Amino acid sequence: MDTFDKYPFPKEGKYHHLYFEFAGDILGGDVVYRKAFTSLESYFPLHRRVNFHPKIAVGVSDGTVPLSERFTLGGPDEIFGLFAEELRGDKMFLGNLGLRFRFFHTLYWTLRYDMGNVWSKVESIKLKNLKHAQMNGIDSTSDLAMIFKSTWLTASRFLDRTGFNPIFVHKKKEKN
């Protein structure tokens, strides 16, 4: 269910994603597994130029899921500092807390805290094994937006990577 008021850079709304997958040998398949995933993210306006963006995602499977169907984490929208789909496993947890500030009409500054991980076995799920990261980013809705994102590390449990990545992207103009 999606109630975002606009995309990209919603000011308010929620997005809930829920799915279940079952693969079986009833129709002649040779792979049997079960998998479930849910995520919920929201944008709450705190001021006309500031919003709060929490996100949580949880996924579980029975451990017989093929490699291509396992849960993945990583990349700038999940755990900043990890490469896209860098982590892969049968169980996953992701949590993000973000604040976004709008300057002028097309410039945004985002501060975000990320935590999460994937695991292959239930026994290995421990809070001390969560990956943590912070993100500080500038973004724009202009036709040719230059995005600068960097991380800063303040504790030994945080990812031991620091990055500064200029990325050129084309985005649809925001209508106010």
C-alpha positions as CSV (number, residue, x, y, z in Angstrom):
1,M,0.0,0.0,0.0
2,D,1.4,3.4,-1.0
3,T,0.1,6.7,0.3
4,F,3.1,8.9,-0.5
5,D,2.0,12.3,-1.7
6,K,4.6,12.5,-4.4
7,Y,7.8,10.8,-5.6
8,P,10.7,11.4,-5.3
9,F,10.9,13.3,-2.0
10,P,7.5,12.7,-0.4
11,K,6.5,15.1,2.3
12,E,4.1,12.7,3.9
13,G,2.6,9.2,3.5
14,K,3.3,5.6,4.1
15,Y,4.5,2.6,2.1
16,H,3.8,-1.0,3.2
17,H,5.2,-3.9,1.3
18,L,4.2,-7.5,2.3
19,Y,4.7,-10.7,0.4
20,F,4.8,-14.5,0.8
21,E,6.5,-16.8,-1.6
22,F,6.0,-20.6,-1.9
23,A,7.8,-22.8,-4.3
24,G,6.9,-26.5,-4.5
25,D,7.2,-29.6,-6.5
26,I,3.4,-29.8,-7.2
27,L,3.8,-28.6,-10.8
28,G,7.1,-30.4,-11.4
29,G,9.5,-28.0,-9.9
30,D,12.7,-29.2,-8.2
31,V,13.0,-26.4,-5.6
32,V,10.8,-26.3,-2.5
33,Y,11.0,-23.3,-0.1
34,R,8.9,-20.7,1.8
35,K,9.7,-17.0,2.2
36,A,8.0,-14.0,3.8
37,F,8.9,-10.3,3.8
38,T,7.4,-7.1,5.2
39,S,8.5,-3.5,5.3
40,L,6.9,-0.3,6.4
41,E,8.2,3.2,5.9
42,S,6.6,6.6,6.6
43,Y,7.2,10.3,6.1
44,F,6.0,12.5,8.8
45,P,6.1,16.3,8.4
46,L,7.6,18.0,11.4
47,H,7.7,21.4,9.8
48,R,6.9,22.7,6.3
49,R,10.6,22.1,5.4
50,V,11.5,19.1,7.6
51,N,10.2,15.5,7.7
52,F,11.0,12.4,9.7
53,H,11.4,9.1,7.8
54,P,11.5,5.8,9.8
55,K,11.7,2.5,8.0
56,I,11.7,-1.1,9.2
57,A,11.9,-4.3,7.2
58,V,11.9,-8.0,8.2
59,G,12.3,-11.1,6.1
60,V,12.4,-14.8,7.0
61,S,12.7,-18.0,5.0
62,D,12.9,-21.7,5.8
63,G,16.6,-22.0,4.9
64,T,16.2,-23.8,1.6
65,V,15.9,-20.7,-0.5
66,P,18.1,-20.7,-3.7
67,L,20.9,-18.2,-3.6
68,S,19.2,-15.9,-6.2
69,E,16.1,-15.7,-3.9
70,R,17.8,-14.9,-0.6
71,F,17.4,-11.6,1.1
72,T,20.0,-8.9,0.3
73,L,21.0,-5.7,2.0
74,G,23.3,-2.9,1.0
75,G,23.4,0.2,-1.0
76,P,22.6,3.9,-0.3
77,D,18.9,3.3,0.4
78,E,19.3,0.5,2.9
79,I,22.7,0.5,4.8
80,F,24.8,3.3,3.6
81,G,28.4,2.3,3.1
82,L,27.7,-1.2,1.9
83,F,27.7,-2.1,-1.8
84,A,24.3,-2.9,-3.3
85,E,23.2,-6.5,-2.3
86,E,26.5,-6.9,-0.4
87,L,24.9,-9.0,2.3
88,R,22.9,-12.1,1.5
89,G,21.0,-14.5,3.8
90,D,17.8,-16.4,4.8
91,K,16.7,-14.0,7.5
92,M,17.0,-10.2,7.5
93,F,16.3,-7.1,9.5
94,L,16.7,-3.4,8.5
95,G,15.9,-0.3,10.4
96,N,16.4,3.4,9.2
97,L,15.7,6.6,11.0
98,G,16.1,9.7,8.9
99,L,15.5,13.5,8.9
100,R,15.2,15.4,5.7
101,F,15.5,19.2,5.4
102,R,14.4,21.1,2.3
103,F,16.2,24.3,1.3
104,F,14.9,26.5,-1.5
105,H,12.6,24.4,-3.8
106,T,15.0,21.8,-5.1
107,L,17.7,21.1,-2.5
108,Y,17.5,18.6,0.3
109,W,19.8,17.6,3.1
110,T,19.3,14.2,4.7
111,L,20.7,12.7,7.9
112,R,20.1,9.0,8.4
113,Y,21.0,6.2,10.9
114,D,20.9,2.7,9.5
115,M,21.1,-0.7,11.2
116,G,20.5,-4.2,9.9
117,N,22.0,-7.5,8.8
118,V,21.2,-10.8,7.2
119,W,21.7,-14.2,8.7
120,S,21.7,-17.8,7.5
121,K,20.7,-19.4,10.8
122,V,18.4,-18.4,13.6
123,E,21.1,-19.1,16.2
124,S,23.4,-16.5,14.7
125,I,20.8,-13.6,15.1
126,K,22.2,-11.3,17.8
127,L,21.9,-7.6,18.4
128,K,25.7,-7.3,18.6
129,N,25.9,-8.6,14.9
130,L,23.9,-5.7,13.5
131,K,25.7,-3.4,11.0
132,H,25.4,0.3,11.8
133,A,26.0,3.3,9.6
134,Q,25.2,7.0,9.5
135,M,24.6,9.0,6.3
136,N,24.8,12.7,5.6
137,G,23.6,13.5,2.1
138,I,22.7,16.4,-0.2
139,D,20.3,15.8,-3.0
140,S,18.4,17.9,-5.5
141,T,15.3,17.6,-7.7
142,S,16.9,19.6,-10.5
143,D,17.1,18.1,-14.0
144,L,20.7,17.1,-13.5
145,A,21.2,16.6,-9.8
146,M,24.5,16.1,-8.2
147,I,24.3,14.0,-5.1
148,F,27.0,14.1,-2.5
149,K,26.9,11.5,0.2
150,S,29.3,10.7,3.0
151,T,29.5,8.7,6.1
152,W,31.1,9.4,9.4
153,L,32.0,6.7,11.9
154,T,31.8,7.2,15.7
155,A,31.8,3.8,17.2
156,S,33.6,0.5,16.6
157,R,30.3,-1.2,15.7
158,F,29.8,1.2,12.8
159,L,30.9,0.1,9.3
160,D,34.6,0.8,8.9
161,R,34.1,2.5,5.6
162,T,33.9,6.2,4.8
163,G,32.8,7.4,1.4
164,F,32.2,10.4,-0.7
165,N,30.4,9.5,-3.8
166,P,29.3,12.1,-6.4
167,I,26.6,10.5,-8.5
168,F,24.8,12.1,-11.5
169,V,21.2,11.2,-11.9
170,H,18.2,12.5,-13.9
171,K,15.1,13.0,-11.8
172,K,11.6,14.1,-12.7
173,K,10.9,17.7,-11.5
174,E,8.9,18.0,-8.3
175,K,5.6,19.9,-8.5
176,N,4.9,22.0,-5.4
